Amino acid sequence: MRLVIGADHAGFALKEKLRKQLQAAGHEIVDVGAYEYNRDDDYPDFAAAVGRAVVAGEGERGILVCGSGVGACIAANKIDGVRACLCHDIYSATQGVEHDDMNVLCLGGLIVGDALAEKLVQGFIGAQFIAEGRFQRRLDKVLALEDEADSR
């Protein structure tokens, strides 16, 4: 799978570990930064880079890491076409894709450990949206809300 990955300073160490693991597993990684630890960088910059790359089709899905995951998730969801969710449990990381067509996984680099983060990512990339019935109906309603916001 082609994945877009990004993180601010607080998520940098975890992003690097995940990037290496994903590459070793045969995934193609589009790394939008940070490329080095910089305490003064800002999570919205990386959230925008990951979100825009996913929407543009540069990767099938995105992984975004900041300190708690909250700020990155808020910022990423400001980009049309992004459905970013903060997940700290495997059920949500998988179900978010299956039921809600989540396309960006947000993680708290200061919250989850390396082993759990790896399992969250595996659940996220291993899941597929169930594009039928209630799940498609609900996604269509979410997309309608996005269109409504765009028309204001």
C-alpha positions as CSV (number, residue, x, y, z in Angstrom):
1,M,0.0,0.0,0.0
2,R,1.2,3.5,-0.7
3,L,0.9,5.5,2.6
4,V,1.5,9.2,3.3
5,I,3.1,9.8,6.7
6,G,3.9,12.9,8.7
7,A,4.5,14.2,12.2
8,D,5.5,17.2,14.2
9,H,8.3,17.2,16.8
10,A,6.3,15.4,19.4
11,G,5.4,12.6,17.0
12,F,8.7,12.5,15.1
13,A,10.3,9.5,16.9
14,L,7.2,7.3,16.5
15,K,6.8,8.4,12.8
16,E,10.3,7.3,12.1
17,K,9.8,3.9,13.7
18,L,6.6,3.4,11.8
19,R,8.1,4.5,8.5
20,K,10.9,2.0,8.8
21,Q,8.5,-0.8,9.8
22,L,6.2,-0.1,7.0
23,Q,8.9,0.1,4.4
24,A,10.4,-3.2,5.7
25,A,6.9,-4.7,5.2
26,G,6.9,-3.6,1.6
27,H,4.7,-0.5,1.7
28,E,5.6,2.5,-0.3
29,I,5.9,5.6,2.0
30,V,5.5,9.2,1.1
31,D,7.1,11.0,4.0
32,V,5.9,14.7,4.2
33,G,8.0,15.5,7.2
34,A,9.2,16.4,9.7
35,Y,12.6,15.1,8.5
36,E,14.4,16.0,11.7
37,Y,13.4,16.9,15.2
38,N,12.5,20.6,15.5
39,R,10.9,21.6,18.8
40,D,9.5,24.8,17.1
41,D,7.5,23.1,14.3
42,D,3.7,23.1,14.2
43,Y,1.4,20.1,13.8
44,P,-1.1,22.0,11.4
45,D,1.7,22.1,8.8
46,F,2.1,18.3,8.8
47,A,-1.6,17.7,9.1
48,A,-2.2,19.8,6.0
49,A,0.6,18.0,4.1
50,V,-0.7,14.6,4.9
51,G,-4.3,15.5,4.2
52,R,-3.6,17.2,0.9
53,A,-1.5,14.4,-0.3
54,V,-4.1,11.8,0.5
55,V,-6.9,13.8,-1.2
56,A,-4.6,14.3,-4.2
57,G,-4.1,10.6,-4.5
58,E,-0.4,10.6,-3.6
59,G,-1.2,7.8,-1.2
60,E,-4.1,5.6,-0.4
61,R,-4.2,6.5,3.2
62,G,-2.3,8.7,5.7
63,I,-0.8,8.4,9.1
64,L,-0.3,11.5,11.2
65,V,1.4,11.7,14.5
66,C,1.6,14.6,17.0
67,G,2.0,14.6,20.8
68,S,-1.6,13.7,21.7
69,G,-3.0,13.2,18.2
70,V,-5.8,15.6,18.9
71,G,-4.4,18.7,17.3
72,A,-3.3,16.9,14.2
73,C,-6.8,15.3,13.9
74,I,-8.6,18.6,14.2
75,A,-6.3,20.2,11.6
76,A,-6.5,17.3,9.1
77,N,-10.3,17.3,9.2
78,K,-10.3,20.9,7.9
79,I,-9.3,19.6,4.5
80,D,-12.1,18.5,2.2
81,G,-12.0,14.8,1.6
82,V,-10.1,13.9,4.7
83,R,-11.7,11.7,7.3
84,A,-9.1,11.7,10.0
85,C,-9.7,9.9,13.4
86,L,-7.6,9.7,16.5
87,C,-7.4,6.1,17.5
88,H,-5.7,4.6,20.6
89,D,-7.5,1.2,20.3
90,I,-7.4,-1.4,17.6
91,Y,-11.1,-1.7,17.2
92,S,-11.5,2.0,16.3
93,A,-8.5,1.9,13.9
94,T,-10.1,-0.9,12.0
95,Q,-13.8,0.0,12.4
96,G,-13.1,3.6,11.4
97,V,-12.1,2.3,7.9
98,E,-14.8,-0.4,7.6
99,H,-17.8,1.7,8.7
100,D,-16.7,5.3,8.1
101,D,-14.1,5.2,5.3
102,M,-11.5,6.8,7.5
103,N,-8.5,7.7,5.3
104,V,-6.1,9.3,7.9
105,L,-5.1,7.7,11.1
106,C,-4.0,10.1,13.9
107,L,-1.8,8.9,16.7
108,G,-0.5,10.4,19.9
109,G,3.2,9.9,19.9
110,L,3.3,10.7,23.6
111,I,0.3,8.5,24.3
112,V,0.7,5.2,22.6
113,G,3.8,2.9,22.8
114,D,5.6,1.6,19.8
115,A,4.0,-1.9,19.9
116,L,0.5,-0.6,20.2
117,A,1.1,2.0,17.4
118,E,2.3,-0.8,15.1
119,K,-0.9,-2.8,15.8
120,L,-3.1,0.3,15.3
121,V,-1.4,0.9,11.9
122,Q,-1.8,-2.7,10.9
123,G,-5.5,-2.6,11.7
124,F,-5.9,0.6,9.8
125,I,-4.2,-0.5,6.6
126,G,-5.6,-4.0,6.7
127,A,-9.2,-2.8,6.8
128,Q,-11.5,-2.0,3.8
129,F,-14.6,0.2,3.7
130,I,-17.8,-1.8,3.5
131,A,-19.4,0.3,0.7
132,E,-22.9,-1.0,1.1
133,G,-26.1,-0.5,3.1
134,R,-26.0,1.6,6.2
135,F,-22.3,2.3,5.9
136,Q,-22.6,3.8,2.4
137,R,-25.7,5.7,3.4
138,R,-24.0,7.2,6.4
139,L,-20.9,8.1,4.4
140,D,-23.1,9.8,1.8
141,K,-24.6,11.9,4.6
142,V,-21.2,12.9,5.9
143,L,-20.2,13.9,2.3
144,A,-23.4,15.9,2.0
145,L,-22.4,17.8,5.2
146,E,-19.0,18.5,3.6
147,D,-20.7,19.8,0.4
148,E,-23.0,21.9,2.5
149,A,-20.1,23.5,4.3
150,D,-18.3,24.2,1.0
151,S,-21.4,26.0,-0.4
152,R,-21.5,28.6,2.5
